[in-house]
Amino acid sequence: MSGTVSRFKFFFAHQDEEQEAWLRSMAQQGLHLLKVNPFCFWTFRRGAPADVVYRVDFPRNSRDPDFAQLMQDAGWSLAATTVGWHYWRTEAVRGAAPELFSDTESKLRNFRHRLGAFIACAMPLFVVFVVTDKQRALEQLSLPFLLPLLAALLLWVLVMPYTIVQLMRKIRKLSSPLPG
């Protein structure tokens, strides 16, 4: 029962709970996260089924050695990273899933940081569409090069605004006072 298994699974940036539930269910099946790449391919190590809790983080201070030590001191181990995303894991205690962020303000900071990163990523595309001479650029590109580029741009144009709006909705929901 050794070896690795790869799976393709796409998640949007606001889907923490969905990612965490999926990773936990994979661990319960004996597939433990080894790595994830930016193209949504997840690699798992086969092992004994276990109730492992995963948490998704997009930390601002990920290169700070004190941050990693703080996480380890809190009982978390780093399972994988990809383009700024960190996947932490710990064993569930009597079925309970500990939280990475224990207060609303920490969650808000994390989602605001993600939102800022996605807006920053969207800005170059916005500049390209507004500033460039599109006719001249199209004339200089060959069709075999242009088709995949256009497909990638279309995907980018559809995914980025959706992701930004969903992150803003999540922030607004966390910021709203609970009905009482």
Secondary structure, 3 states (H helix, E strand, C coil): CCCEEEEECCCCCCCHHHHHHHHHHHHHCCEEEEEECCCCEEEEEECCCCCEEEEEECCCCCCCHHHHHHHHHCCCEEEEEECCEEEEEEECECCECCCCCCCHHHHHHHHHHHHHHHHHHHHHHHHHHHHCCHHHHHHHCCHHHHHHHHHHHHHHHHHHHHHHHHHHHHHHHHHCCCCC
